[in-house]
Amino acid sequence: MLIVENLWVEVEGEKVLKGINLRIKSGETHVLFGPNGAGKSSLFFAIMGFSKYRVVEGRIIFKERDITYLPPHERARLGLGISFQRPPSLRGIKLYQIGKLMGREDRKIQEYAKLLSLNGLLYRDVNLGFSGGEMKRSEIFQLLLQGPDLALIDEPESGVDVVNIDLIAEAIKRLLQKDRPILERKRSGIIITHTGFILEKVKADRGHLLMDGKIVCSGNPEEMFNEIKLKGYKECVKCWKKTLS
């Protein structure tokens, strides 16, 4: 589904990603851990092709096609989708209109809105005046409407209460086809998480720890998060530096 190969990215002359290597198979869900400023969101933005994130070395291969220099809208058409940690507000565009622009039937729009308890927000401007929980639900709603082959989900539980986490988790499971047998799942996902709460609801296949723009270790996501909870990222820094020495 996705191959990120020796990816170096800079923003305004500063290197934010330093030789990232990542492979995700069809139907897999991966999780990114790491302290603030480690490069997690930068990796998402580079995969989506946002112009501020300049690739200086390496390649991004999506479904066997080199997309390293494609613009974001072409990547979206190929099947890449993203939900933002801090999404923008869109004046003059209603949530319902987003669904129609994506060619979705009213039935599907209403079905997904009900799943995420968004019926009362369908005819409001996208994210304008929404609470934190409403914004997160709106982001996942838009991903469901798009139905991407690979969903990049940035901190879905950040600033969200328990009730909203449950709604969002159920929608993510549906988005990533967790209700199907493993061999029948076609959609993949990468989830950035700080709290790890989402892992209690959405099972992931592999975890990766980013430090200073590099993936420094990978493994079982639940085991990794338990270690992070127990010892914190400071211990991860010590462990990483030991491997370098």
C-alpha positions, 0 to 999 in steps of 0.5 A: 500500500505504502512505501516510504524510502529514505525520506528527507524533508525540510521546512524553510531550510530546516530538516524535519524528517531524516531518512524515514523508512516505512512499509505498510501493507494493504489492510494494516493499521500502524501507529506513530508515537513520539514527543512533540516536535518529533516529526509525526505530523510532518510525515503525514504532511509530506505523504500528502504532498503539502508544498511547505514540506519539501522532499530533498531526498527519498521516495514515496510510493503509493499503490506501486506509483511514485507520488513523491512530487504529485500535488495533494489533490492528485494524491487524494484522488488516488486514495490518500486521505487525512484528518487533521489534529487542528483542522481549518474552518471553511466558511460558506461550505456545509458538511452536507455539501462536502458529501455531495461534492464527493458524490455520496448519496443522501442515504450514506451522508445521513448514515455516517452523520448518525454514526458520528452524531453529526446530524445537527451539524450537517448544514453548518459551515465546516468546523466553524464554531465547532467544539473540539469533539465536534471537529474531531467527529467532523474530520472522521466523517469526511474521511468516511465520505471519502473512503480512502485506501490509506487514512492518515489520522492525526491524534483522533483522541486529543482534547476529546471526552470519553463519549466522543472517543467511543464515537470516533473509535467506532467510526475509525474501525468502520473506516479501516474495515475492522469489522471484516476478517483480516484477509478481507481488509483492503484499507490501511491506516496510520494513527498518531496518538499521544494518549494511547486511548485510541489503542484500547478501541482500535487494534493496530498491527505495528507501532513506530517511535519517532525521535528527532525526525527519525523512526528509532524503533518499531514493534508491538504498539501496545507493548511500546505504549505500555513502556512509554507510559511506564518510563516516558520518552526520556527513557526512549531518548536514553535507549536510542542514544545507546544504540547510536554509541 
